[in-house]
Amino acid sequence: MAGGRIIFSLVFGQALSITNEDTKTITVMVADNSYKTGTTTKIILPGTTATIKMVLTKSFGWYDVIVKAKGYNNFKKQFAGKVENGRVTKTDPLMGGVV
């Protein structure tokens, strides 16, 4: 990002927090890459943070999202993994062809 930066963090694996430290407003798109939960678009003003909740119920806690910023064609971040909660869970449904 020209003139600034964007900070990403996973919030307990259930939300993606995006902070805009640039001087310009940015529009980010967070797209589910594997589990068919859709795309969320957020407009983030300079110096503010947006939190995007990830729906993980149907994927048994697994996530795979791609973040892009409108107007920055070379910008792309991908986050993938699984939320662990100490309980017995299921294998990644993408591996088993369930999704």
N, C-alpha and C positions, 0 to 999 in steps of 0.2 A: 504494500500500500504506500503510495507516495505521501511523504510528509508525516506519517504516523504508523501505528501498528494496531493489530487486532489481537486480543488475548483470548484463548480458548481454555475452558476447563470443564471437566466432567463433574457433575454434582451427584455424588454417590452412584454414578453410572446410570442415573435415571433422567438426567436433564443435561443439556449442553448450555453452558454459560458463555456468552460472547461479549467482550468489552471492546468498545470502539475508542481507541486512544488517538484516532486521527482527528484532523480539524474539520473534516467533511462528514456529512451524513452518509451512511452506507446502507445498502439493502443486501441482506444475506438470504440465501436459500439453503435450507437443510433438507436433503433428500434421502429417503430410505433407499439404500442400495441393494437390499436383499429381501426384506420381509414384508414388502408391499403395504407400508403404512402411510405412504404419500410424501408430499413435500410441504414444508412450512416456510413461509417467507416472513422476515422481520425487517423493519426499518429501524436502524439504531443511530440515534443522534450522537454527535461528538461528546465524549466524556461519559457516556452512559453504558449500561449493561443490559442485555436482553437474556432471558432464560427460556429455553425451548425444551418443553417436556418431551421425553421419548416414551412412546407407548410400547411396552415390552411384554405384555401379557400373552399375546399369541405366539411370540417367538421364544417363550420360556426364559426370558432374561437376556437373550442375545440381541446385539445391535450392530448395525453397519450403516453409517451415515456419511454422506459427502456434503461438505459445506462449500458453497461458491459465493462470490460477491459480485453483484451486478456492476458492470463497467470495468471489471478487472479480469479479463479473459484468462490470464495466466495464474490466477489464484484458485487453489483447490486444496482442501484438507479432508482427510478421511479418518474416521474413528470407527473402530470395530472391536468387539469384545463381548464379555458376558458379565452380568451382575451376579456376584456370589452372595448368598444370604445364609449359608450354613445348612440349608436343607438339601435333601436329595432332589436333583433336577433332571432335566432331559438333555440329550445330546442336541447340538445345533440342528434345528429342523431343516436348514438349507442343505446340510450334508446328506440328510436322508431323503432329499427330494420332496419333502412335505410342503414346502412353500412354493 
